[in-house]
Amino acid sequence: MIMQGVIKQIFVDNWEKFSEIYKGKIRANISREVDKMINCKSLDNGFIEFKCENCGHIKRVGFSCKSRFCTSCGKKKSEEWSDEMVARLINSKHRHMVFTIPQELRIYFARDRKLLSLLPKCSAKAIMSWFRDLNKKECFTPGIISVIHTFGRDLKWNPHVHLIVTEGGAGEITIWRNTKHINYTALRKRWQKILLDEIGINLKSGKKEFKKLKNKLYKRLENGFYVYGKGEIKTAKQAGKYVGRYTARPAIAQCHQFNIQKYGI
């Protein structure tokens, strides 16, 4: 049996003390989302009232917080997002790809989080440029969904991008051309150049220091930044559900609460 509300109770019991210890280090949006989760379905924030016509019994149900961080609301949002995304996807085979960056670049995205927007932009640009070079007259355009992840399996700061890409594209003349082979060697070098150029353009300071790092990365990583492809996703529905795991899902799933109780992890 899953223990409902365990994660929420941990925050109720410890968030205030935690906030005091790390005062000034917690971003405002994190505090807002935690407060929403703690007060989710609180009657103080409004409620719907139900009354039995026979016995007169009244039941009040508080409004949900609708925060992604909430283990209850986040799960529902994930399911709704996936269903909506499936309806918008091209009915084609898709491929899951991961575009990563070297450790030396992570500090730049930590200092200025606005730079994170470059990750989906540049990874999509790398893919689209490769597709268009297949036939410059046709200028094939694939379907792309990109999701930023800011942490790795060890939960440390590690910005990277997950992408769902159609195995094919629409041309200027041809309605659709299936493309099973994707050249990852070419993508790696394109990804490296496009991202490094964009970071250099968008840096507010330290451009001289970054230029030196840029030259070092080109020498050390001659084959470009690592791009990983996990293989095909056969249906649009499967693609929507798959990418939903990386975006609208709650930060901590309810199923993990059971593990905390049973195994102490």
N, C-alpha and C positions, 0 to 999 in steps of 0.2 A: 504493500500500500504506500502511495506517495504521500509524504508529509507536507500538506499544504501550508504555506505561509512561513516556512522555516527561514528562508532567505530574508523575507521582509522583517521578521522578528529580529534577526541578527542586526539589521540596519537600525531598527527602532531602539535596540538596546545599546548600540555602540556608535552610531553616526555622530551624535553631538560631541562625544569625547574625541573621536577621530578628527572632526572638523577643527577642534581647538588645537590639537597637536600639530596639524598640518595647515594651520591658518595662513592664508596668503599663497598657498601652493595648489589649492584646488580651484580649477576653472569654474566660472560662474554657471556654465551650462550643465556641468556635472552636479553641482549643488541643486539646481532646479529640478533635474530629472530624479535625483534621489528623494527630494522633498515630495515630488508627485507620487512616487512609488510608495513612500511611507504613509501618505495620506489617501491612497487609493481606496475608493468606496467609503470614505469617511462621510458621515451624515452632515458634518459641518460644511462640506463643499457642495451640498445639494443632494437631493434624492428623489426617487419615484416612490409613491405610496400606493399600496394595494390594500383593498378592504373587502372582506368576505361579506357578501350580501345576506348570507344566512345567519352567521354568528356574530358579525361585526368585528371580527379580529382584523387588526391592522398590521401590515408588514411594510417596513421601509427598506429600500435598497439604494445604497449610495451610488453616485455616479463614478464610473471608472476613470482612471487618470489618463488612459490612452498613451502612456509613455512606453517607448521601446525598451526602456530599462526594466520595466515592471515584468515579473515572471508570468503574470496572468495576462495583462493587456498585450505584452510583446508577442506572445505566442499567437494570439488571435490576429494581431496585425500582420504577422508573418504569413499566416494562411490566406488572409484577404489579399495581401500584396501579391503573393504567388498566383492566385486565381486571376487577378487583374492582369498580371504580366503575361500569363499564358494566352489570354485573349488578344494580346497585342503582338505576340511573337509571330515571326514568319514560320510557316509550316515546313520546316526543313531540318535536316540533321545539323546539330550544333557541336561545337568543340569547346571544352573548358580549358582556358589558358591562364597562366599566372606569370605576370611580369614583375620581376624583383629589382632591387637596387643594391649596390655594394654598401657595406657597413659605414664607409666614410661619408656617405651622403645623408645618412639618417639624421645627423645633427642639424642640417639645414632645414629639414621639414619640421623638426622639433622646435627650432627657434622661431620659425614663421610658418604657422599652420596653413596660411593661405596658399602656400606653395603646394599643398597636397592636391589642389585642383589640377596641377600639371600632370599628375600620374595618369588619370583616366584619359585626359586630353592627348598626352603624348603617346600612350600605348595604342589608343585608337588610331592615331595618325600613322603610326608605324605599320599597323595592320592594313589600313586603307591604302597606303602608298604601295605596299607589296601587291595587293589585289589589282590596283590600277596599272601596275607595271606588267601584269600578265598580258594586257592588250590595251595599249594607250588609246587606241581608237574607240574601244568599247568603254574604257574607264569603269571597270566593274566595281560596284559598291556593296560590301557585305553588311549584314545586320550585326550590331554589336551592343551588348549590355556590359557595363563595367561597374565594378564595386570596389571601393577602397577598403583595405584592411590596414589598421595601424599597429597591429601586434602579431607576433608569431605564436608557435605552439607553447613556448615558454612564457608567454604573456609580456615579453619585453618589447620595447619600442622597435618596430620593424615594418615601416610602411611598404606596401606592395599592392598590386591590383589583380583582382580576379575578373576574368572576362569570359562571357559566353559569346562565341562567334559562329555565325552560320558557315557551313561548309559549302560556300558558293556566294555569288553576288549578282546583282542586277546590272545589266549593261546599258549603254546608250542605244544600242540596236537590239541586242539579244535580251529577252525578258529576264531570263535567269540561266546562269551557268553553274553547274555543280563543280566544286573544287575539293577533291579529297586530300591532295597533298599540299601541305603548308611548309614552306622552307624556314625552319626555326633558326638556322644559322644567319640567314638574311635578316630575320626579324630582330635577332639579338643586336646586330650592329646598327640597324635603324633605330631601335629603341634607345640604345646608348647615345647615339649622336643627337637625336631629336630631344631627349630629356636633358642632356648636358647643356645644349644650346639654350633651351628654354629656362633652365635654372639660372644660367649666366645672365640672361636678359632681365629676369624678374628679381634678382637679388637687389636688396636695398643698400647693402654694405658688404665689404669684404670681397669685392670682385677680383682684386689682385690675388688674394689668397686662393680663391676658388679656381682661378685660371691655372695656377700651379697644380692644384689637385686634379683638375680636368686632364692636364697633360700626363700626369702620373697614371690616371685610370686608363687612358688610352694605351699606354705602354704595358701596364700590368694585365689588362683585360682586352687582349687583341681580338678576341672573338665576340666582344660585346657583353652586355649585361645579361644575366641568366633569364631565359624564358622557358617555361615548362608547359607542356601540353599533356593532358591526362587522357586524351582519346575522345571518341565521339559520344555525343548524347543524341539518341535516336529520334526523340519526339519533342515537340514544343512544350508539351505538358511536363515532361521530365526535365527540360531545361529550366522552366519556370520554377519548379519545386527545388531544383538543385541550387539555383542562384539565390533563392529565398533563404537558404541556409547561411548565406554570407552577407545578407543585408538586413531585412526587416525583422529578423529573429531577435528574441530577447537576449540581453548580454549574458544572463545566467538562466539556463533552462530548468524547469521544474524537475526534470528527471534527475538532474544532478543533486537535488535536495535529498533524494532517496539514498544516493551514494554517501552523502555527508552523514546521514543518520546511521546507515548500516555499516559502512566501512571506515568512517572517520576521515574521508578524503575531501 
